[in-house]
Amino acid sequence: MIYQAEKMLRDAGDKVGGDVKRKVEGKIAAVRSAVQGKEVDRIQRTTQDLSEAMQRAGQSMYSQQTPPRPLVVVRPEWSAGSG
């Protein structure tokens, strides 16, 4: 989970806003700390928190995408030379 989150942040670059990125990084640190403490309940809770933060980051990236331009098809009978 930690590796996936770090990879997502690397791959996303500037597509993830600073606030969202800091939250994900904080959740990564929390999971690392829980794993070192070997507390199963805490590991599960922090992993769930990280998963939710990654989902929000994904939503943030998706909402920042420019919508695709519509495809324009020129049919031969519409061209200037026909008729």
Summary of the structure (lengths in Angstrom):
residues: 83
radius of gyration: 21.9
end to end distance: 62.9
largest distance: 79.3
contacts: 184
relative contact order: 0.16
helix: 75%
strand: 0%
